[in-house]
Amino acid sequence: MHSTEEARAATELSALVVPLLKGVLYRDQDAALWSGLLGLQTQVRDYVGVLGLELSIDEAEGYAFLRSRPDPQDGTAPGAPKTPRLIVRRPLTFQVSLLLALLRKKLAEFDAGGGDTRLVLSRDQVAEMLRVFLPESSNEARLIDQVDAQINRVADLGFVRRLRGQDDMIEVQRILKAFVDAQWLAQFDERLAAYRTQLQASSDEE
């Protein structure tokens, strides 16, 4: 009987950890799985901790994900083996970083409005957000191609998703708030000034 209960517990734990290893778990996409995670989050934290990961849950926003533990800075003996990193750090291009910053700012403004909880934008709206930081001589068709490519990259990272049957519409995923925090957002104007300077410099070199 005891072994049966252990097997059932292991199965329940696996059913939670495997989706988390694949990506973000959203409450509105799988309510049953979300409920199970809240009930077993202590066990999940212990399990993924062995793998060098930590569980991050935002119950208010309704999402959970795994992130690598910070590399130890102190107390590590020279030459000591490091835990292999399961969650790969992905370098972002300058353009993708800019789009993420603009989407995060838009999400903050949207939340301040106190309306719907889903921020949905059209491709044209995204293009208009980016247009401010591009030279006026930019080719329109080229701009749209660039916007599509950047949206696809951001979608691959899990920060937006394209609406089914509406390829020109995207929904901004609220997990973006966990990666672009309030402190970063407070310095937004200063960062965007730097973005504009760098974009202009890149344009002058072409």
Secondary structure as UniProt FT lines:
FT   HELIX           2..22
FT   STRAND          25..26
FT   TURN            27..29
FT   HELIX           31..39
FT   HELIX           41..50
FT   TURN            51..52
FT   STRAND          53..58
FT   TURN            59..62
FT   STRAND          63..68
FT   TURN            78..79
FT   HELIX           94..112
FT   TURN            113..114
FT   STRAND          119..122
FT   HELIX           123..131
FT   TURN            132..133
FT   TURN            136..137
FT   HELIX           140..156
FT   TURN            157..158
FT   STRAND          160..163
FT   TURN            164..165
FT   STRAND          166..172
FT   TURN            174..175
FT   HELIX           176..179
FT   HELIX           182..186
FT   HELIX           188..205
//
